[in-house]
Amino acid sequence: MAASGVMLALGLLTSLAGAAIVGIMVNAALSVHLKNGFWVQNQGFEYPVVLMTIGVAVAVTGAGTYSLDHAFGWTLRGGGWGLFSIGLGMVSGLAIDLYRRRTRATEADH
């Protein structure tokens, strides 16, 4: 999580940072918040969804003028990058959640 935040703050590979945020928030929503419903006042998954949306929005809009992406001449923005961030984030978040659930089940068996 810290690495994606630093990448986002520096404007470095913003589409990957957005994907990392999506993945982290998918995992948070599934592992902690889903059982509580949608609304945040009930500890629901509303806030992780908001943060996922922000991660995708940053991937779509790209880094600004004062960013490392801009300094390197990279134009990593647009709808394709947004879809890339959603896809990569969802796959990584679901993979981590599956791994976490299998590890927990294995520990419970022993």
MARGU-647153 format. One line per field, with one value per residue (C-alpha): residue in three letters; residue number from 1; x, y, z; chain. Coordinates in Angstrom, 1 decimal. Each point is the difference from the previous one (the first is absolute). Last residue first. Example, Ala and Ser with C-alpha at 12.3 -4.5 7.8 and 13.67 -1.06 7.14 Angstrom:
aa	(ser;ala)
i	(2;1)
X	(13.7;-1.4)
Y	(-1.1;-3.4)
Z	(7.1;0.7)
ch	(A;A)
//
This chain:
aa	(his;asp;ala;glu;thr;ala;arg;thr;arg;arg;arg;tyr;leu;asp;ile;ala;leu;gly;ser;val;met;gly;leu;gly;ile;ser;phe;leu;gly;trp;gly;gly;gly;arg;leu;thr;trp;gly;phe;ala;his;asp;leu;ser;tyr;thr;gly;ala;gly;thr;val;ala;val;ala;val;gly;ile;thr;met;leu;val;val;pro;tyr;glu;phe;gly;gln;asn;gln;val;trp;phe;gly;asn;lys;leu;his;val;ser;leu;ala;ala;asn;val;met;ile;gly;val;ile;ala;ala;gly;ala;leu;ser;thr;leu;leu;gly;leu;ala;leu;met;val;gly;ser;ala;ala;met)
i	(110;109;108;107;106;105;104;103;102;101;100;99;98;97;96;95;94;93;92;91;90;89;88;87;86;85;84;83;82;81;80;79;78;77;76;75;74;73;72;71;70;69;68;67;66;65;64;63;62;61;60;59;58;57;56;55;54;53;52;51;50;49;48;47;46;45;44;43;42;41;40;39;38;37;36;35;34;33;32;31;30;29;28;27;26;25;24;23;22;21;20;19;18;17;16;15;14;13;12;11;10;9;8;7;6;5;4;3;2;1)
X	(-4.1;-3.2;-0.5;3.5;-0.9;-3.3;1.8;2.6;-2.7;-1.9;3.1;1.0;-3.5;0.1;3.4;-1.2;-3.2;2.0;2.5;-2.7;-2.1;3.0;1.3;-3.4;-1.0;3.4;0.1;-3.5;1.1;3.1;-2.2;-2.2;2.8;3.3;3.6;1.6;3.6;2.4;2.4;-0.8;-3.8;0.1;2.1;-2.7;-0.5;-2.0;-2.7;-0.1;-2.6;-3.7;-1.1;2.5;-0.9;-3.7;0.6;1.7;-2.7;-2.7;1.8;0.2;-3.8;-0.6;2.2;-2.1;-3.4;1.1;-1.9;1.2;-3.6;0.6;1.7;-3.1;0.1;-0.6;1.9;1.1;1.8;2.2;2.9;1.4;-1.9;0.1;3.6;1.1;-1.8;1.5;3.5;-0.5;-1.6;2.8;2.6;-1.8;0.1;3.7;0.5;-1.8;1.9;3.4;1.7;-2.2;2.1;-3.0;-1.5;3.3;0.3;-3.5;0.5;3.2;-1.7;-2.8)
Y	(-28.1;0.4;3.6;0.9;-1.5;2.0;3.2;-0.5;-0.8;3.2;2.1;-1.5;0.7;3.5;0.6;-1.3;2.1;3.1;-0.8;-0.8;3.1;2.4;-1.3;0.3;3.3;1.5;-1.3;1.4;3.4;-0.3;-0.6;2.9;2.5;0.6;-1.2;2.8;-0.4;2.8;-0.8;3.3;-0.5;-3.5;1.5;2.5;3.7;0.3;-2.4;-3.7;-1.9;0.7;-3.6;-1.5;2.6;-0.7;-3.7;0.5;2.5;-2.5;-2.7;2.5;0.6;-3.7;-0.5;2.7;-1.7;-3.4;0.0;0.9;0.8;3.7;-0.9;-1.2;-3.0;-3.1;-1.1;-3.4;1.7;2.2;-2.1;-2.6;0.8;3.8;0.0;-2.3;2.1;3.1;-1.4;-1.0;3.4;1.9;-2.2;0.6;3.8;-0.2;-2.0;2.7;2.7;-1.3;2.7;3.0;0.6;-0.2;-3.0;-1.9;0.8;-1.2;-3.2;-0.7;0.5;-2.4)
Z	(11.5;-2.1;1.2;-1.4;-3.4;-0.1;0.9;-2.7;-2.5;0.9;-0.2;-3.4;-1.3;1.2;-1.5;-3.3;0.1;0.6;-2.7;-2.6;1.0;0.0;-3.4;-1.6;1.5;-0.7;-3.6;-0.5;1.2;-2.2;-3.0;0.9;0.0;1.7;0.1;-2.0;0.9;-0.8;2.9;1.7;-0.6;1.6;2.8;0.8;0.1;-3.3;1.2;0.1;-1.9;-0.4;-0.5;2.5;2.5;-0.4;0.4;3.4;1.0;-0.8;2.1;2.9;-0.3;-0.1;3.1;1.7;-0.7;1.1;3.3;3.5;1.0;-0.5;-3.2;-1.8;-2.2;2.1;3.1;-1.4;-2.9;2.2;1.2;-2.4;-3.1;0.2;1.2;-2.9;-2.6;1.7;-0.4;-3.6;-1.0;1.7;-1.8;-3.3;0.6;0.8;-3.2;-2.0;1.7;-1.0;2.1;0.9;3.1;2.3;-1.8;0.0;3.8;0.6;-2.1;2.0;3.3;-0.8)
ch	(A;A;A;A;A;A;A;A;A;A;A;A;A;A;A;A;A;A;A;A;A;A;A;A;A;A;A;A;A;A;A;A;A;A;A;A;A;A;A;A;A;A;A;A;A;A;A;A;A;A;A;A;A;A;A;A;A;A;A;A;A;A;A;A;A;A;A;A;A;A;A;A;A;A;A;A;A;A;A;A;A;A;A;A;A;A;A;A;A;A;A;A;A;A;A;A;A;A;A;A;A;A;A;A;A;A;A;A;A;A)
//
